[in-house]
Amino acid sequence: MAKSQSYGRIDKILHWLIAINICATLFAAFGLSGLDDMSKLKEYGDHGASVTTILICMVLRALWRLKNGFPPLPGNMSDWQKLAAKAMHLGLYGVIFAQLLVGITLASTTKQDFIASGYGINYTAFGLLDGSYYELMITLHIALYWVIVAMLVAHIGAALKHHFIDKDDVLKRMLPFRGQSRS
């Protein structure tokens, strides 16, 4: 049997759960560190819930990718486009995992408990670094935020280019509610 040209149901569920949570987190997290303590209490909980969901989904997705690999890219893609696609996917995995690690470490430097709503995980209690590292960690967290934004813009732009200009199935194969095609 030929390898599927599309992503399967589990791939799509994880991809879209991650995408929705990352977009929500990116919008909601903007300016989070500048809030007053009472506002932080609620926002930290919501932010923690979203990033904990992202972490769980990313671990599952990475394990799934290791087991199943990626569907083949369209044959009409040039070698440099295939290399760029692979680099983008691996880069997104790397920067998202880095952001999660930096965020968890940052939470351990805060004065206010950073407890993930719905999960009950107190990331501040991990005590990975003391408060003297707060400025360094928040600077790194904000820098990674903008790297993720830039990479997502490039990722979405590439998917749209494939759909509207190249007119291939790169975008369609990750859309939810779409069956798998076979080569």
C-alpha atoms as one frame of an Amber mdcrd trajectory, in Angstrom:
protein
   0.000   0.000   0.000   1.332   3.435  -0.902   2.114   5.920   1.842  -0.668
   8.453   2.395  -0.220  11.848   0.774  -2.339  13.396   3.544  -2.060  13.712
   7.278  -4.206  11.326   9.298  -6.894  12.102  11.848  -4.530  12.124  14.855
  -2.098  14.440  13.039  -4.889  16.845  12.213  -6.410  16.831  15.705  -3.039
  17.515  17.327  -2.081  20.120  14.713  -5.296  22.104  15.123  -5.374  21.814
  18.939  -1.824  23.164  18.988  -2.586  25.850  16.383  -5.697  27.103  18.186
  -3.949  27.140  21.564  -0.839  28.847  20.203  -2.878  31.548  18.452  -5.003
  32.118  21.557  -1.890  32.198  23.726  -0.060  34.597  21.423  -2.977  37.030
  21.454  -3.764  36.685  25.154  -0.143  36.713  26.348   0.759  40.013  24.725
   1.480  42.360  27.659   0.825  39.693  30.291   3.896  40.570  32.356   2.713
  44.177  32.736  -0.576  43.325  34.444  -1.350  44.107  38.095  -1.181  41.195
  40.547  -4.948  40.566  40.688  -5.208  40.405  36.899  -2.135  38.170  36.730
  -3.770  35.631  39.034  -6.520  34.884  36.502  -4.430  35.402  33.381  -1.574
  33.211  34.646  -4.076  30.414  35.228  -5.552  30.720  31.728  -2.113  31.089
  30.136  -0.873  28.074  32.100  -3.837  25.972  30.962  -3.230  26.850  27.326
   0.511  26.215  27.407   0.065  22.976  29.355  -2.328  21.817  26.631   0.249
  22.849  24.011   2.987  20.954  25.877   0.922  17.768  26.096  -0.084  17.979
  22.438   3.467  18.792  21.307   4.917  15.796  23.158   2.235  13.537  21.665
   2.768  15.028  18.214   6.553  14.680  18.365   6.216  11.031  19.435   3.665
  10.460  16.661   6.018  12.070  14.097   8.924   9.905  15.272   6.787   6.791
  14.872   5.016   7.687  11.610   7.176  10.270   9.843   5.718  12.909   7.544
   3.670  12.308   4.404   5.772  12.829   1.288   5.886  16.316  -0.155   4.484
  16.871  -3.657   6.828  15.770  -6.421   6.594  19.153  -8.136   8.348  20.894
  -5.225  11.954  21.871  -5.840  14.702  20.526  -3.605  15.132  23.895  -1.884
  11.381  24.052  -1.138  11.449  20.552   0.346  14.459  21.507   2.465  12.740
  24.739   3.558   9.556  22.827   4.484  11.495  20.317   6.575  13.536  23.083
   8.223  10.362  25.055   9.005   8.618  22.067  10.576  11.631  21.074  12.654
  12.246  24.731  13.523   8.671  25.176  14.718   8.943  22.070  16.894  12.252
  23.333  18.301  11.171  26.906  18.998   7.831  25.835  20.511   9.546  23.353
  22.833  12.150  26.019  23.691   9.392  28.529  24.476   7.621  25.997  26.711
  10.842  25.255  28.585  11.681  28.953  28.955   8.099  29.672  30.071   8.149
  26.959  32.737  11.531  28.202  33.925  10.264  31.806  33.882   7.256  30.797
  35.994   9.614  29.545  38.681  11.076  33.067  38.983   7.757  34.841  39.609
   6.574  36.119  42.981   2.983  35.174  42.196   2.137  31.491  41.823   1.747
  30.448  38.204  -0.891  27.707  38.441  -2.327  26.189  35.258  -6.142  26.330
  35.472  -7.788  22.974  35.013  -4.512  21.132  35.497  -3.617  22.397  38.970
   0.086  22.468  38.130   1.961  25.171  40.048   4.905  25.927  37.775   6.312
  28.430  40.280   6.706  25.589  42.785   9.153  23.844  40.438  11.789  26.306
  41.715  14.014  25.891  38.662  15.566  29.367  39.030  15.338  32.043  41.672
  13.781  35.467  41.117  17.085  37.075  40.174  16.762  35.450  36.724  13.327
  36.937  36.033  14.521  39.731  33.698  16.708  37.383  31.665  13.945  34.788
  31.352  11.202  37.291  30.458  13.475  38.824  27.800  14.141  35.384  26.325
  10.424  34.486  26.548   9.435  37.666  24.692  12.136  37.127  22.040  10.911
  33.565  21.436   7.345  34.904  21.240   8.354  37.059  18.252  10.330  34.218
  16.655   7.201  32.048  16.862   5.063  34.836  15.374   7.507  35.232  12.460
   7.717  31.488  11.872   3.932  31.109  11.961   3.511  33.939   9.456   6.024
  32.187   7.155   4.374  28.776   7.724   0.866  30.059   6.996   2.155  32.119
   4.069   3.816  29.054   2.548   0.632  27.000   2.954  -1.414  29.732   1.264
   1.176  30.036  -1.527   0.886  26.311  -2.178  -2.896  26.557  -2.281  -3.403
  29.712  -4.338  -0.270  29.934  -6.508   1.106  26.400  -6.829  -2.407  24.925
  -6.698  -1.184  21.744  -5.017  -2.591  19.830  -2.025  -0.081  20.926   0.641
  -2.699  22.966   2.526  -5.631  20.663   1.813  -3.945  17.614   3.309  -3.890
  19.232   6.783  -7.399  20.664   6.704  -9.788  19.084   9.204 -12.777  17.084
   7.991 -10.961  16.098   4.842 -10.285  12.438   4.126  -6.900  10.986   3.392
  -5.826  10.705  -0.215  -3.652   7.844  -1.386  -0.852   8.101  -3.910
